[in-house]
Amino acid sequence: MGTTNLNIRTDKEIKEQAEVIFSELGLNMTTAINMFLRTAIRENGIPFSLKLDIPNALTRSAIDEGRRIAKDKRVEGFSNIEDLKKALEV
């Protein structure tokens, strides 16, 4: 199998941060990119999940609960950490 050059453009800081991580793993940039490409071929797609930043069911439930609590006049609120600690007996 012959080799070829692959030229890509990326942000300098991204490249430098990635090189630090790869180095800690004992890899260089070429090896890491080749691992990515081989994994993409093996998995027939991007080798990690691409997702929108949408909360999962548990997070959505927690957000909804927080909103219900915020609207509930029976739930005591605190405007400073000292009062909260006193209520929690901390």
N, CA, C and O atoms as a Tinker XYZ file with bonds, in Angstrom:
   360  protein
     1  N      0.849000   -1.171000    0.000000    73     2
     2  CA     0.000000    0.000000    0.000000    64     1     3
     3  C      0.898000    1.239000    0.000000    63     2     4     5
     4  O      1.753000    1.378000    0.876000    81     3
     5  N      0.719000    2.130000   -0.958000    73     3     6
     6  CA     1.494000    3.358000   -1.035000    64     5     7
     7  C      0.954000    4.406000   -0.078000    63     6     8     9
     8  O     -0.156000    4.276000    0.441000    81     7
     9  N      1.730000    5.422000    0.148000    73     7    10
    10  CA     1.295000    6.508000    1.022000    64     9    11
    11  C      1.088000    7.766000    0.202000    63    10    12    13
    12  O      1.576000    7.889000   -0.922000    81    11
    13  N      0.354000    8.695000    0.791000    73    11    14
    14  CA     0.113000    9.993000    0.170000    64    13    15
    15  C      0.098000   11.042000    1.266000    63    14    16    17
    16  O     -0.073000   10.716000    2.440000    81    15
    17  N      0.273000   12.281000    0.892000    73    15    18
    18  CA     0.217000   13.375000    1.856000    64    17    19
    19  C     -1.213000   13.876000    1.991000    63    18    20    21
    20  O     -1.975000   13.889000    1.023000    81    19
    21  N     -1.561000   14.281000    3.181000    73    19    22
    22  CA    -2.873000   14.853000    3.467000    64    21    23
    23  C     -2.634000   16.210000    4.117000    63    22    24    25
    24  O     -2.058000   16.290000    5.202000    81    23
    25  N     -3.067000   17.256000    3.464000    73    23    26
    26  CA    -2.914000   18.603000    4.004000    64    25    27
    27  C     -4.253000   19.078000    4.537000    63    26    28    29
    28  O     -5.251000   19.094000    3.816000    81    27
    29  N     -4.269000   19.467000    5.812000    73    27    30
    30  CA    -5.509000   19.989000    6.399000    64    29    31
    31  C     -5.225000   21.319000    7.068000    63    30    32    33
    32  O     -4.089000   21.620000    7.434000    81    31
    33  N     -6.268000   22.104000    7.220000    73    31    34
    34  CA    -6.156000   23.379000    7.916000    64    33    35
    35  C     -6.910000   23.254000    9.234000    63    34    36    37
    36  O     -8.023000   22.730000    9.286000    81    35
    37  N     -6.277000   23.747000   10.296000    73    35    38
    38  CA    -6.934000   23.764000   11.600000    64    37    39
    39  C     -6.369000   24.926000   12.406000    63    38    40    41
    40  O     -5.305000   25.454000   12.082000    81    39
    41  N     -7.058000   25.308000   13.420000    73    39    42
    42  CA    -6.619000   26.376000   14.303000    64    41    43
    43  C     -5.317000   25.956000   14.990000    63    42    44    45
    44  O     -5.178000   24.809000   15.414000    81    43
    45  N     -4.379000   26.875000   15.096000    73    43    46
    46  CA    -3.072000   26.566000   15.684000    64    45    47
    47  C     -3.199000   26.040000   17.108000    63    46    48    49
    48  O     -2.533000   25.072000   17.473000    81    47
    49  N     -4.042000   26.667000   17.907000    73    47    50
    50  CA    -4.208000   26.232000   19.304000    64    49    51
    51  C     -4.807000   24.832000   19.390000    63    50    52    53
    52  O     -4.422000   24.044000   20.255000    81    51
    53  N     -5.740000   24.519000   18.504000    73    51    54
    54  CA    -6.343000   23.182000   18.474000    64    53    55
    55  C     -5.260000   22.147000   18.180000    63    54    56    57
    56  O     -5.181000   21.114000   18.844000    81    55
    57  N     -4.433000   22.433000   17.186000    73    55    58
    58  CA    -3.354000   21.510000   16.821000    64    57    59
    59  C     -2.411000   21.297000   17.990000    63    58    60    61
    60  O     -2.038000   20.165000   18.297000    81    59
    61  N     -2.025000   22.389000   18.645000    73    59    62
    62  CA    -1.084000   22.287000   19.757000    64    61    63
    63  C     -1.683000   21.504000   20.934000    63    62    64    65
    64  O     -0.999000   20.682000   21.544000    81    63
    65  N     -2.943000   21.753000   21.246000    73    63    66
    66  CA    -3.594000   21.026000   22.338000    64    65    67
    67  C     -3.707000   19.540000   22.011000    63    66    68    69
    68  O     -3.494000   18.688000   22.873000    81    67
    69  N     -4.042000   19.242000   20.771000    73    67    70
    70  CA    -4.152000   17.841000   20.352000    64    69    71
    71  C     -2.782000   17.156000   20.414000    63    70    72    73
    72  O     -2.684000   16.006000   20.841000    81    71
    73  N     -1.738000   17.851000   19.995000    73    71    74
    74  CA    -0.393000   17.269000   20.029000    64    73    75
    75  C      0.015000   16.912000   21.456000    63    74    76    77
    76  O      0.659000   15.886000   21.674000    81    75
    77  N     -0.348000   17.739000   22.422000    73    75    78
    78  CA    -0.024000   17.450000   23.825000    64    77    79
    79  C     -0.714000   16.153000   24.258000    63    78    80    81
    80  O     -0.093000   15.282000   24.866000    81    79
    81  N     -1.994000   16.038000   23.939000    73    79    82
    82  CA    -2.752000   14.831000   24.304000    64    81    83
    83  C     -2.175000   13.606000   23.613000    63    82    84    85
    84  O     -1.940000   12.581000   24.253000    81    83
    85  N     -1.946000   13.708000   22.316000    73    83    86
    86  CA    -1.406000   12.573000   21.564000    64    85    87
    87  C     -0.035000   12.166000   22.100000    63    86    88    89
    88  O      0.265000   10.977000   22.206000    81    87
    89  N      0.780000   13.137000   22.431000    73    87    90
    90  CA     2.107000   12.850000   22.969000    64    89    91
    91  C      1.996000   12.075000   24.282000    63    90    92    93
    92  O      2.738000   11.119000   24.508000    81    91
    93  N      1.069000   12.491000   25.142000    73    91    94
    94  CA     0.864000   11.790000   26.412000    64    93    95
    95  C      0.408000   10.353000   26.176000    63    94    96    97
    96  O      0.646000    9.477000   27.008000    81    95
    97  N     -0.247000   10.114000   25.039000    73    95    98
    98  CA    -0.692000    8.766000   24.676000    64    97    99
    99  C      0.374000    7.994000   23.912000    63    98   100   101
   100  O      0.165000    6.840000   23.538000    81    99
   101  N      1.531000    8.639000   23.678000    73    99   102
   102  CA     2.601000    7.986000   22.940000    64   101   103
   103  C      2.390000    8.012000   21.435000    63   102   104   105
   104  O      2.948000    7.185000   20.714000    81   103
   105  N      1.586000    8.959000   20.956000    73   103   106
   106  CA     1.273000    9.058000   19.531000    64   105   107
   107  C      1.772000   10.380000   18.970000    63   106   108   109
   108  O      1.941000   11.357000   19.699000    81   107
   109  N      2.004000   10.393000   17.668000    73   107   110
   110  CA     2.227000   11.666000   17.001000    64   109   111
   111  C      0.958000   12.000000   16.200000    63   110   112   113
   112  O      0.030000   11.195000   16.133000    81   111
   113  N      0.932000   13.178000   15.604000    73   111   114
   114  CA    -0.256000   13.629000   14.884000    64   113   115
   115  C     -0.594000   12.684000   13.727000    63   114   116   117
   116  O     -1.763000   12.357000   13.521000    81   115
   117  N      0.402000   12.249000   12.982000    73   115   118
   118  CA     0.165000   11.362000   11.840000    64   117   119
   119  C     -0.504000   10.068000   12.283000    63   118   120   121
   120  O     -1.476000    9.626000   11.671000    81   119
   121  N      0.016000    9.462000   13.345000    73   119   122
   122  CA    -0.556000    8.212000   13.842000    64   121   123
   123  C     -1.987000    8.424000   14.325000    63   122   124   125
   124  O     -2.866000    7.609000   14.047000    81   123
   125  N     -2.218000    9.509000   15.043000    73   123   126
   126  CA    -3.566000    9.789000   15.559000    64   125   127
   127  C     -4.557000    9.995000   14.414000    63   126   128   129
   128  O     -5.668000    9.466000   14.460000    81   127
   129  N     -4.175000   10.746000   13.403000    73   127   130
   130  CA    -5.065000   10.976000   12.255000    64   129   131
   131  C     -5.318000    9.664000   11.516000    63   130   132   133
   132  O     -6.446000    9.388000   11.107000    81   131
   133  N     -4.279000    8.860000   11.346000    73   131   134
   134  CA    -4.471000    7.560000   10.695000    64   133   135
   135  C     -5.399000    6.652000   11.503000    63   134   136   137
   136  O     -6.201000    5.915000   10.929000    81   135
   137  N     -5.293000    6.703000   12.825000    73   135   138
   138  CA    -6.205000    5.919000   13.666000    64   137   139
   139  C     -7.648000    6.371000   13.441000    63   138   140   141
   140  O     -8.556000    5.548000   13.323000    81   139
   141  N     -7.844000    7.682000   13.384000    73   139   142
   142  CA    -9.176000    8.220000   13.135000    64   141   143
   143  C     -9.710000    7.728000   11.788000    63   142   144   145
   144  O    -10.841000    7.249000   11.706000    81   143
   145  N     -8.901000    7.844000   10.737000    73   143   146
   146  CA    -9.339000    7.447000    9.397000    64   145   147
   147  C     -9.643000    5.952000    9.320000    63   146   148   149
   148  O    -10.648000    5.555000    8.730000    81   147
   149  N     -8.791000    5.130000    9.908000    73   147   150
   150  CA    -9.023000    3.679000    9.886000    64   149   151
   151  C    -10.292000    3.310000   10.667000    63   150   152   153
   152  O    -11.050000    2.433000   10.252000    81   151
   153  N    -10.514000    3.986000   11.797000    73   151   154
   154  CA   -11.724000    3.720000   12.576000    64   153   155
   155  C    -12.962000    4.162000   11.810000    63   154   156   157
   156  O    -13.984000    3.478000   11.849000    81   155
   157  N    -12.891000    5.288000   11.117000    73   155   158
   158  CA   -14.022000    5.750000   10.293000    64   157   159
   159  C    -14.346000    4.723000    9.213000    63   158   160   161
   160  O    -15.514000    4.455000    8.932000    81   159
   161  N    -13.313000    4.155000    8.613000    73   159   162
   162  CA   -13.525000    3.122000    7.579000    64   161   163
   163  C    -14.147000    1.880000    8.202000    63   162   164   165
   164  O    -15.118000    1.334000    7.677000    81   163
   165  N    -13.583000    1.436000    9.325000    73   163   166
   166  CA   -14.084000    0.223000    9.973000    64   165   167
   167  C    -15.544000    0.374000   10.407000    63   166   168   169
   168  O    -16.333000   -0.562000   10.275000    81   167
   169  N    -15.904000    1.568000   10.930000    73   167   170
   170  CA   -17.256000    1.790000   11.430000    64   169   171
   171  C    -18.194000    2.352000   10.353000    63   170   172   173
   172  O    -19.385000    2.558000   10.586000    81   171
   173  N    -17.624000    2.589000    9.178000    73   171   174
   174  CA   -18.401000    3.117000    8.059000    64   173   175
   175  C    -19.078000    4.444000    8.415000    63   174   176   177
   176  O    -20.240000    4.669000    8.076000    81   175
   177  N    -18.341000    5.308000    9.095000    73   175   178
   178  CA   -18.865000    6.615000    9.477000    64   177   179
   179  C    -17.948000    7.287000   10.480000    63   178   180   181
   180  O    -16.881000    6.769000   10.809000    81   179
   181  N    -18.366000    8.422000   10.951000    73   179   182
   182  CA   -17.605000    9.140000   11.976000    64   181   183
   183  C    -17.546000    8.251000   13.220000    63   182   184   185
   184  O    -18.584000    7.765000   13.668000    81   183
   185  N    -16.360000    8.026000   13.788000    73   183   186
   186  CA   -16.236000    7.063000   14.880000    64   185   187
   187  C    -16.614000    7.594000   16.267000    63   186   188   189
   188  O    -16.123000    7.093000   17.279000    81   187
   189  N    -17.461000    8.579000   16.311000    73   187   190
   190  CA   -18.009000    9.055000   17.574000    64   189   191
   191  C    -19.361000    9.664000   17.279000    63   190   192   193
   192  O    -19.676000   10.004000   16.139000    81   191
   193  N    -20.141000    9.795000   18.312000    73   191   194
   194  CA   -21.504000   10.268000   18.145000    64   193   195
   195  C    -21.529000   11.783000   17.919000    63   194   196   197
   196  O    -20.880000   12.535000   18.647000    81   195
   197  N    -22.264000   12.215000   16.930000    73   195   198
   198  CA   -22.470000   13.641000   16.681000    64   197   199
   199  C    -23.841000   14.001000   17.228000    63   198   200   201
   200  O    -24.854000   13.447000   16.803000    81   199
   201  N    -23.869000   14.928000   18.169000    73   199   202
   202  CA   -25.126000   15.250000   18.831000    64   201   203
   203  C    -25.320000   16.753000   18.927000    63   202   204   205
   204  O    -24.359000   17.520000   19.002000    81   203
   205  N    -26.572000   17.153000   18.923000    73   203   206
   206  CA   -26.905000   18.529000   19.237000    64   205   207
   207  C    -26.902000   18.656000   20.755000    63   206   208   209
   208  O    -27.095000   17.672000   21.468000    81   207
   209  N    -26.684000   19.858000   21.239000    73   207   210
   210  CA   -26.633000   20.083000   22.682000    64   209   211
   211  C    -28.051000   20.152000   23.243000    63   210   212   213
   212  O    -28.537000   21.219000   23.617000    81   211
   213  N    -28.701000   18.993000   23.292000    73   211   214
   214  CA   -30.071000   18.899000   23.794000    64   213   215
   215  C    -30.030000   18.066000   25.064000    63   214   216   217
   216  O    -29.450000   16.980000   25.065000    81   215
   217  N    -30.633000   18.548000   26.144000    73   215   218
   218  CA   -30.572000   17.792000   27.398000    64   217   219
   219  C    -31.211000   16.407000   27.265000    63   218   220   221
   220  O    -32.212000   16.233000   26.571000    81   219
   221  N    -30.608000   15.427000   27.948000    73   219   222
   222  CA   -31.201000   14.093000   27.958000    64   221   223
   223  C    -32.423000   14.094000   28.883000    63   222   224   225
   224  O    -32.726000   15.113000   29.502000    81   223
   225  N    -33.111000   12.983000   28.978000    73   223   226
   226  CA   -34.361000   12.907000   29.750000    64   225   227
   227  C    -34.149000   13.265000   31.215000    63   226   228   229
   228  O    -34.966000   13.975000   31.800000    81   227
   229  N    -33.058000   12.780000   31.817000    73   227   230
   230  CA   -32.802000   13.058000   33.229000    64   229   231
   231  C    -32.548000   14.549000   33.451000    63   230   232   233
   232  O    -33.077000   15.141000   34.392000    81   231
   233  N    -31.742000   15.147000   32.590000    73   231   234
   234  CA   -31.459000   16.577000   32.716000    64   233   235
   235  C    -32.722000   17.398000   32.484000    63   234   236   237
   236  O    -32.982000   18.359000   33.209000    81   235
   237  N    -33.509000   17.022000   31.475000    73   235   238
   238  CA   -34.759000   17.724000   31.194000    64   237   239
   239  C    -35.681000   17.648000   32.408000    63   238   240   241
   240  O    -36.317000   18.641000   32.761000    81   239
   241  N    -35.760000   16.487000   33.047000    73   239   242
   242  CA   -36.585000   16.301000   34.238000    64   241   243
   243  C    -36.106000   17.207000   35.375000    63   242   244   245
   244  O    -36.919000   17.816000   36.069000    81   243
   245  N    -34.786000   17.294000   35.563000    73   243   246
   246  CA   -34.228000   18.151000   36.611000    64   245   247
   247  C    -34.522000   19.620000   36.332000    63   246   248   249
   248  O    -34.830000   20.374000   37.256000    81   247
   249  N    -34.432000   20.031000   35.088000    73   247   250
   250  CA   -34.753000   21.414000   34.715000    64   249   251
   251  C    -36.214000   21.709000   35.020000    63   250   252   253
   252  O    -36.539000   22.746000   35.598000    81   251
   253  N    -37.093000   20.793000   34.628000    73   251   254
   254  CA   -38.527000   20.978000   34.889000    64   253   255
   255  C    -38.811000   21.046000   36.382000    63   254   256   257
   256  O    -39.608000   21.870000   36.829000    81   255
   257  N    -38.151000   20.170000   37.164000    73   255   258
   258  CA   -38.340000   20.176000   38.617000    64   257   259
   259  C    -37.866000   21.504000   39.210000    63   258   260   261
   260  O    -38.534000   22.070000   40.075000    81   259
   261  N    -36.739000   21.992000   38.758000    73   259   262
   262  CA   -36.226000   23.273000   39.235000    64   261   263
   263  C    -37.184000   24.411000   38.940000    63   262   264   265
   264  O    -37.374000   25.297000   39.773000    81   263
   265  N    -37.784000   24.392000   37.768000    73   263   266
   266  CA   -38.754000   25.434000   37.414000    64   265   267
   267  C    -40.000000   25.347000   38.289000    63   266   268   269
   268  O    -40.546000   26.368000   38.706000    81   267
   269  N    -40.452000   24.106000   38.568000    73   267   270
   270  CA   -41.625000   23.940000   39.447000    64   269   271
   271  C    -41.310000   24.463000   40.850000    63   270   272   273
   272  O    -42.126000   25.158000   41.456000    81   271
   273  N    -40.134000   24.128000   41.357000    73   271   274
   274  CA   -39.736000   24.574000   42.693000    64   273   275
   275  C    -39.637000   26.096000   42.737000    63   274   276   277
   276  O    -40.070000   26.720000   43.705000    81   275
   277  N    -39.070000   26.693000   41.690000    73   275   278
   278  CA   -38.909000   28.144000   41.652000    64   277   279
   279  C    -40.247000   28.871000   41.706000    63   278   280   281
   280  O    -40.335000   29.971000   42.252000    81   279
   281  N    -41.284000   28.266000   41.146000    73   279   282
   282  CA   -42.612000   28.889000   41.121000    64   281   283
   283  C    -43.426000   28.597000   42.382000    63   282   284   285
   284  O    -44.414000   29.280000   42.653000    81   283
   285  N    -43.020000   27.592000   43.148000    73   283   286
   286  CA   -43.780000   27.148000   44.319000    64   285   287
   287  C    -43.495000   28.077000   45.500000    63   286   288   289
   288  O    -42.382000   28.090000   46.028000    81   287
   289  N    -44.487000   28.841000   45.908000    73   287   290
   290  CA   -44.335000   29.811000   46.998000    64   289   291
   291  C    -44.104000   29.129000   48.341000    63   290   292   293
   292  O    -43.644000   29.773000   49.284000    81   291
   293  N    -44.414000   27.837000   48.447000    73   291   294
   294  CA   -44.232000   27.114000   49.706000    64   293   295
   295  C    -42.780000   26.704000   49.937000    63   294   296   297
   296  O    -42.403000   26.345000   51.053000    81   295
   297  N    -41.967000   26.757000   48.883000    73   295   298
   298  CA   -40.561000   26.349000   48.995000    64   297   299
   299  C    -39.734000   27.555000   49.431000    63   298   300   301
   300  O    -39.743000   28.604000   48.788000    81   299
   301  N    -39.014000   27.374000   50.548000    73   299   302
   302  CA   -38.192000   28.457000   51.076000    64   301   303
   303  C    -36.977000   28.679000   50.187000    63   302   304   305
   304  O    -36.321000   27.722000   49.775000    81   303
   305  N    -36.683000   29.918000   49.896000    73   303   306
   306  CA   -35.509000   30.267000   49.099000    64   305   307
   307  C    -34.512000   31.036000   49.937000    63   306   308   309
   308  O    -34.854000   31.524000   51.014000    81   307
   309  N    -33.305000   31.150000   49.469000    73   307   310
   310  CA   -32.252000   31.843000   50.201000    64   309   311
   311  C    -31.557000   32.819000   49.271000    63   310   312   313
   312  O    -31.314000   32.513000   48.104000    81   311
   313  N    -31.241000   33.990000   49.790000    73   311   314
   314  CA   -30.586000   35.002000   48.965000    64   313   315
   315  C    -29.098000   35.092000   49.250000    63   314   316   317
   316  O    -28.379000   35.833000   48.580000    81   315
   317  N    -28.623000   34.330000   50.256000    73   315   318
   318  CA   -27.192000   34.316000   50.532000    64   317   319
   319  C    -26.787000   32.963000   51.109000    63   318   320   321
   320  O    -27.617000   32.221000   51.636000    81   319
   321  N    -25.514000   32.662000   51.001000    73   319   322
   322  CA   -24.998000   31.353000   51.391000    64   321   323
   323  C    -25.075000   31.130000   52.896000    63   322   324   325
   324  O    -25.258000   30.001000   53.350000    81   323
   325  N    -24.936000   32.200000   53.666000    73   323   326
   326  CA   -24.972000   32.053000   55.123000    64   325   327
   327  C    -26.333000   31.538000   55.583000    63   326   328   329
   328  O    -26.400000   30.637000   56.419000    81   327
   329  N    -27.416000   32.098000   55.050000    73   327   330
   330  CA   -28.755000   31.635000   55.422000    64   329   331
   331  C    -28.993000   30.191000   54.980000    63   330   332   333
   332  O    -29.621000   29.412000   55.696000    81   331
   333  N    -28.489000   29.842000   53.801000    73   331   334
   334  CA   -28.628000   28.469000   53.324000    64   333   335
   335  C    -27.889000   27.500000   54.237000    63   334   336   337
   336  O    -28.424000   26.447000   54.584000    81   335
   337  N    -26.657000   27.846000   54.632000    73   335   338
   338  CA   -25.886000   26.978000   55.525000    64   337   339
   339  C    -26.589000   26.817000   56.875000    63   338   340   341
   340  O    -26.607000   25.728000   57.449000    81   339
   341  N    -27.165000   27.910000   57.371000    73   339   342
   342  CA   -27.873000   27.850000   58.643000    64   341   343
   343  C    -29.068000   26.911000   58.521000    63   342   344   345
   344  O    -29.309000   26.106000   59.421000    81   343
   345  N    -29.807000   26.996000   57.444000    73   343   346
   346  CA   -30.971000   26.125000   57.230000    64   345   347
   347  C    -30.544000   24.670000   57.082000    63   346   348   349
   348  O    -31.261000   23.765000   57.511000    81   347
   349  N    -29.379000   24.439000   56.475000    73   347   350
   350  CA   -28.889000   23.079000   56.298000    64   349   351
   351  C    -28.126000   22.568000   57.511000    63   350   352   353
   352  O    -27.718000   21.408000   57.565000    81   351
   353  N    -27.941000   23.461000   58.488000    73   351   354
   354  CA   -27.184000   23.156000   59.703000    64   353   355
   355  C    -25.760000   22.716000   59.392000    63   354   356   357
   356  O    -25.244000   21.746000   59.945000    81   355
   357  N    -25.151000   23.465000   58.488000    73   355   358
   358  CA   -23.766000   23.177000   58.078000    64   357   359
   359  C    -22.822000   24.165000   58.711000    63   358   360
   360  O    -21.613000   24.092000   58.490000    81   359
